[in-house]
Amino acid sequence: MIVLSSTGPHFSAGLDLTSFGGAEQPPEGDEKKRKLQAAAAFYDNVLHMQGSFNCIEEARIPVLACIQGGAIGGGVDLITACDIRENLGNIICILIKCTHFKIFVKIGPTV
């Protein structure tokens, strides 16, 4: 059995948006090209993360999520990919629509 847990007060704080900032930027003045490259890099990162959740969901052995505190955004996707969810108390699950970035990334499976 695989056990996913946290040592802190919360299970997961969700997606780290800084993971999307590493794409190379084209020279200044080519705004359209920069936006297209940023969108492609974002899409590639989302596909990579979806693959990680798919690995958990398709694991040959049971995956247990021991949840305490908050499971926010991608943390909710993570626990839904697991076979078994154990309430260690005080669970708060929150899905976030990020209107500032005009995105709603649903990475994992749904319950």
Residue pairs with C-beta under 8 A, 6 or more apart in sequence:
1 61
1 62
1 63
1 64
2 56
2 59
2 61
2 62
2 63
2 64
3 63
3 64
3 66
4 56
4 63
4 64
4 65
4 66
4 78
4 82
5 11
5 65
5 66
6 12
6 66
6 68
6 69
8 69
9 68
9 69
10 68
10 69
10 70
10 71
10 72
10 75
11 65
11 66
11 67
11 68
11 69
11 70
11 71
11 75
11 79
11 91
12 70
12 71
12 72
12 73
12 74
12 75
12 78
13 70
13 72
13 75
14 72
14 73
14 74
14 75
14 96
15 49
15 73
15 74
15 105
15 107
17 101
19 45
20 41
20 42
20 45
22 41
23 37
23 38
23 41
24 37
25 34
25 37
26 33
26 34
26 37
42 103
46 105
46 107
49 74
49 107
50 107
50 108
53 77
53 78
53 81
53 107
53 108
53 109
54 81
56 63
56 78
56 81
56 82
57 81
57 82
57 108
57 109
59 83
62 83
62 84
63 81
63 82
63 83
63 84
64 82
64 83
64 84
64 85
64 86
65 78
65 79
65 82
65 84
65 85
65 86
66 86
66 88
67 79
67 85
67 86
67 87
67 88
67 91
68 88
68 89
68 90
68 91
69 90
69 91
69 92
70 91
70 92
70 93
70 94
71 78
71 79
71 91
71 92
71 93
71 94
72 93
72 94
72 96
73 94
73 95
73 96
74 105
74 107
74 108
75 93
76 93
76 94
76 95
76 108
77 106
77 107
77 108
77 109
78 108
79 85
79 93
80 108
80 109
80 110
80 111
81 108
81 109
97 104
98 104
98 105
